[in-house]
Amino acid sequence: MFLFYSFCFAALFLCYGLIFIKIYQLENYKIKNYIKNIIKFNFCLGNKTKLKFTKRASRLIFSNFLIVFSIFIIIFFNFSYFLHFLIFFLVFLLTYPFYMICVFLIVQPVEILIKQVYISKAKKKLKKCGCKKIGITGSFGKTTTKNILYQILSEEFDVCATPKSFNTPMGVCKTVLENLKETDDFFIVEMGARQSGDIDFLSKFVGVDFGVITPIGECHLETFGNIENIENTKYELCENVNTAFFNGKSKSTKKLYKRYQRKKYLLCDKNGFAYAKNIVSSENGSKFVLCIDKHEIKCNTKLLGKINIDNVVVAASVAYILGESLVCIKSAIEKIKPTPHRLELIKGYVDVVDDSFNSNFDGFMEALNILKCFKGRKIVVSPGMVELGKFQYQRNFEIGQKIAFVCDFFVIMNETNKKALTDGAKNAGLEKGKIFYAKTREEQQKVLKSIIEKGDVILFENDFPDNIR
């Protein structure tokens, strides 16, 4: 009977524990970040981001169940009075978020060992493959540049690339072990960082030959503290390669270009190796002239916005240096498919520009410029931008102003930037009756249903996970 009751209580707390495992997962399994959320009573109860039942999450769930099951067996054998059990139950319930820290710490050595095993296997496979490795990092545009480069290189070569936004050691390991073939000519790796040393580790692990630095900006200022720390972290890629490509559309990237003393290419700059001119953007795509190594090529693409043209220039330049013909590059550019949730156009009763994956100041501004190309009424749905440190209010205020100039309606999601966005929009003249608020997707849908008409265009810019309010 004790075993049955222990099992029932363990199952109950297992369900309760999913809330805290979700927080831990959203914070990239960083205990320090988990504790910050618990102290702030930020329990991630929303449905915007689901708990992903990965192998790691499953191990945590199973371990948590076993530990709680064992605890209740001990309690039932030692507490003969119901009052004693009730007091323990209530105390355990209230301190459960902190108990979960113990579970994480207990499981962590196992996770470290598993991680080392996977990395060791991936390293062995990488050594067997004779492919050239290309690393891509920056504050924004990494995934889009990677996907474009993959599509261009695939015209003439066998290519493997990390899927979606896989940019951590385990994501790279998974790609190497499951997708990389010995016959592949190139392996493209997106590299993300949450702290100093992350990109250096990935670069050495993969053994990168070429580095690509996308624009660097104020993203993750809250984490890194200042722009110099972000620059130095991104430069870790440069320190591990002999050839580097720099998207010159940001001051920081140009700064790193000047700092780098090996073979290098400055791109998206009229004084650089390659750039685009005569850019004409519309709601159906873009036309431009690609100027590369003193050659000029007229190009058409389905991609929206000048920011995507810069990504194309970078990818085309890398492909050209790696030996792809300009004829194939031009052909590939015409076929490029948009990266999901990154300025992705969805046609329908209303047109949707889906730029919901994440957001930064320059990208948000460009998305609004793209919106101006469309006919019909314009609606923006956004929670603004986060992790901007001391610039958080000012940047969102400026975005609110721009939205007022471009759009007819503005739906603000969440509370984080509500004041800054509202202040900016009102300051620029957007009427109060055209500004709406929604805390959930359900509320958002109700608002949109009440205002949309056929022919409208909606921009979805950024999306917060449940650990951000």
N, C-alpha and C positions, 0 to 999 in steps of 0.2 A: 504493500500500500504506500509506504514511504517513497518507493521508486516512482510510482505512478504520479503522486503529488509533486515530486521533485521534477518529473518530466513536464508536467503541466505548467508549473511556474517557470521552468527554463524556456518553454515554448513562448510563454507570455512575454518574458523579458527579451527573448530573441526578436520578436516583432518590434518591441520598444527600441531595441538596440540598432535596428536598421536606420533609424533617424540619425544616430550618431556616426554610424559607418558611412552614411551618405555625406555628412559634413566632412569627415576625414578624407573621403574620396574626392570631393569637390576642392579640397585644399591640397590636392596632389600628395596625399598621405604624409603630410607634414604635421607632426604632433604639436609643434609650437603654434601653427596657424589654427589648428583644431581648438587648442586651449583658448585662444583669443576669441573665437566664435562662441565658445561656451560661456566665458566670462561676460560677453555682451548679450547673452541669452538669444543668440542668433541660431535657432534650431533648424533652419532650412525646411520648413514644413510645406513649402509650395510644391506645385507639380510641374514647374517649368523644366526642371532637370531631374530625370529619374535616376535612381541608384542603378548603376551598371553592375550586373552580376558577373564580374570578371572572375578569373581564377583566384586572384588576390582577395577580392571581396568575399568570395565563397569560403576561402580559408579563414578569414576573420569571423564570418558568421558561424562557421562550424566550431571554431575555437571558443567563441563567446558562449555558444550553447553548452559545450562540454564543461566550461568553467562554472557557469551559473548552475548547471545540473549538479555538479559536485558540491557547490556551496550549499544548495538546498538540502542535499542528502545529509550533510553535516549538521545543518540547522535542525532538521526534523529529528535527528538522533539525540540532540543535546538540549533542545527547548521543549520542555514538557507542558508548559503553560501557553495557552493561546495568546495572552497579552504580550508575553515575551516575543512570540513569533510576529505578532502584529506590529510591535515597535520596530523589530528588525526589518520587516517588509517595507514599512514607511521610510525608514532611514535609507535603506538600500535603493528604494525608488527615487528618493530625492538626490542621492549622491551618485546615481547611476552614470551620469555623463562623465564624472571623474573616475569612476570604476573602469569605464571603457578605455581610459588612458593606460591602465594596467594591462588590459587585453592587448592593446596596440604594442606596448613595450614587450610583452611576452612573445608575441608573434613576430616582432621585428627581426630578431636574429635569423629566423627561418626565411623571411623574405629576402634578407641580405644574402643568405646562402643561395637561394633559388636564383636571385639576380646574377650572382657571380657565375653560376653554372650556365645560365643562358648566354651571358656575355662571352664566356669562354668558348661555347659552341659557335656563337656567331663570329668571333674572331677567327677561329679555325676555318670556317667556311669562307670568310672574306679573303683569307690568305690564299685559298685555292683558286678563287676567282681572279682572273686577270683584268677585270674591268677597271676603268678610271672612276674615281669617286669624286662627286661634286657636292660640296656642302653649301647650304643656303641659310643665312641668318639675317636678322634685322628686327626693327620694331614692328613693321607691318609690311604686307605684300609678300611674305615668305611663301605661303601656300599657293597663292595665285602664280607667282613667278615659277615656282617648282612645277606646277601643273602645265603651264605654258611651255616651259623648257622640255618637259617630258613629251608633250605632243609634237613639238618641232623636231626634236632629236629622233623621235620614232619614225619619221619619214624615211630615214636612211639607216638607222641603227637599232639594235636590240637594247632596250632601256628598262631599268627597274627604278621605281621611285617609292619613297615612303608614302602610304596612302593617307587621304584626308589630312588631319593635322597631327599625324604621328611625328613628334619631334623630341621625344624623351628616349633615354637609353633602352628601356624595355620595348617601346614602340619600334625603334630601329632594329632591335634584336628580332622581334616578331617578323618584321619585313624580310630581314636577311634569311632567317631560317625557313620561312614559308614561301617567299616570292622570288628571291634572287636566284638566278640560274647561272651556271658556270659559263654559258654562252653569251651572257649579257655584255654589251660593250661599255655601258655606263650605269652607274648607280647614283641616283640623286637623293640626297638626304637633307630634309628640313631640320634645322637645329633651333630649339627654343631654350630659354634660360629663365630661371627664377632667382638665381643667385650667381655670384662670381664663381667661375670654375666649371660651370655646367657645359659650356660650349667647348672649352679646352678638353674636358673629358670625352665628349662626343667625337671631337676631331681626331684625337689620338686613338680612340676605340675603332673608328671607321677607317682611319688612315687616309684622310682626304687629300686629293691631288689639286683640286681647284676650289676656290672660295668665292661666293657671291654675297655681297652685302647689299641688302635692300635698304630703303630709307629708314633712318633712325630718328625717333621723336620722343615725345613725353610719355609714351605708354610705360606703365609699370614704375613711374616715378615714386609712387608710394612704397614700392618694394625696394628699389635700388637707391633711393635717397636723392640722387641728382643725376643730371644728364651725363656727366663725366663717367660715373660708374657704369651706366648703360653702354657708353661708347667703348670703354675698356673691356667689358664683357663680350661685346660683339667682335672686338678686335682679336679675341682669343682664336677665332677661326683663321684670321690672317697670319697669325704666328705659326700656324701648322700647315701652311700651303706655300707653294712657290709661285703661284699665279692667282691673282685676285681680280674680281670685277666689282665695280662700285657704281651703284645707282646714285648719280650726283644730284638728285632732286632734294636732298636734305643737307643742311650745313654740317651736320655731324659726319655724314658719310664722306663728304668732301674732305673733311678734317682727317679722317682715317686714310683716305686716298693719299694725301700728302705725307702722312706718317709712314705709310708702307713703302719699303725700299726695294722690293723685288719686282718681278714682272707684273704690271698692273694695267688696267683699262678703266678709264673714266667714261661713264655712259650717261645718256639722257642730258647731255650738256653740249652746247654748240662748239665748244673747244675740245670736246672729248673724242673718243674713238667712234662713237655711234650716237645718233639722236633722231628724233622724228620731227618733221616739219610739215606745214600745210595740213594740219589736223582739222578735219571736219567731223564733228560728232552729231549724231541724230538719235532718235529713239530706236532706230533699227541697227545701230552699230557705228563704226568709224571708218573714215578713209584718211590715209596719211602717206607721206613719203618717208621711207626708211633710208637714212643716210648712214652708211656703214663702210668704213675703210675706203672712203672716197668713191663709193658706189652709191647710186640712188635708185631705189626700187619703190614703185607705186604699190601700196598694199591696201587691202580691204579686210575688215574683221567684224565679226558679230559682237565683239566686246564693246561695252559702253564706257565712255569717259577717257579723259587724257591720262588718268592715273594707270589705267590698264594698258594704254599705249606704251607708257614707260616700262611696264613689266614685259611687254612684248619686245621692246628694244633690247632690254637686258638679256632675255632668253635667246633672242636671235643672235646677239653678239657672242654669247657663250657657245652656241651651236656653230657659228661661223669659225671661231677660233679652234673648235674641236674637229673641224674638217667637213662640216656639212656645206653643201653647195647652196648658193643664193637662190637658185631655181627651186630647190626643195624647201628652203626657208620660206619663200614667198607663198608656195603652195600650202605649206602647213599653217601659215598665219591665217589664210582664208578659211581653214577648217577648224580653227581653235574653238572649243566649246567653253562657255563660262564655267568658272568654279562655283559649285553650289553655295548659295547664301553670300556670295560676294559680287555685288552688282549684277545679280542674275535677273534677267527680264522674263516675266511670266505673263503671257497674253491671256486675256479673257474678258468677262463682262466688264471688269475694271483691269487695267494693267497694273502689275505689281513689280516694283524694283526691290528685289530681296537682297539687302545688304546687312543681314541680321547676325552674321557670325560674330563679328566684333566691330569696334569702331575706334577711330583716332581722329584728331582734329582735321588734318588735311584730307583724310578719306571722307569724312562727313561733309566737308565743304564741297568736295568734288561730286559726291552723290547728289547734293542739292543743285549743283550746276547742271548735272545730267537731267535732273527733274525738270529744269527750265526748258529742255528740248521737247518735252511732251506737250501735246494739246490737252485740253480739258482741265477740270479742277484738280488741284494737287493737295494730297494729304500726306503728312509725315507722322509716323508712329515710332516713338523712340524713348528710351529711358536716359538718353544722354551718354556721357563717357565717364569712366571711373579710373581709379589708380593714377590720378594726375597730381596727387599731393597738393601743394599750396596753390597750384593753378586750376584746381577742380572747379571752383565757382566761376572764375573769369572765363575759362574756355567754354563752359556750358552756357554762360550768359551770351557770349559772342555767337554761339551756335543758335541760340534762341532768336537773336536778332536776324541772322541770315534766314532762318525759317520764316520769319514774318515777312521778309521781302519776297520770298519765293512761293510760299504756300497759302492755300485757302483755309486749311484746318490743321490743327496740331493736336495729336493725342500723346500725352505724356504718361509714360509708364513708371511705376514705382515711386518711392519717396526720395531717393538719394539726391537727385538733381532737380527735383520739382520746382523749388524756389528759383534756382539760377535760370532754368529754361523759361519759366513763366516770366520772370523779371525781364529777361532779354527780349522775349517775344512781345510783351506789352510795351517795352521801351521803344521798340521799332514800329509800333502801331498796329499790331495784330489785336483785333477786338476780343474782349473777354469771352464773348459767346462763341468764339471759334477755337477756344482752347479747352480741351477736355482732359480728364484724368482717369486712369484705370490702374488698379493694383494687380489684376489677374487677367489671364487671357480671355476668360469668360466676359469680364467687364469690357475688355478691349473690343471683343466681337459685337457686343451690344451697342457700343458707341459707334462703331463703323457701320453697322446695319442702319443706324438712325440717320447717318449723314451721306452715305455713298450713293452715287447715281451712275448709270451706265456711261462709260467714257472717262471716268475718273482715273487717276493714276495714284497709287499708294507707294510710298517709300517706307520700308521697314528697315530702320537703321539701329543696329546693335540689339542684343538681347541679354538680359542679366540672368545668371544662374540663381538658384534659390539662396545661396549664401551671401547675396548682395541685396540690400534693401533699397 
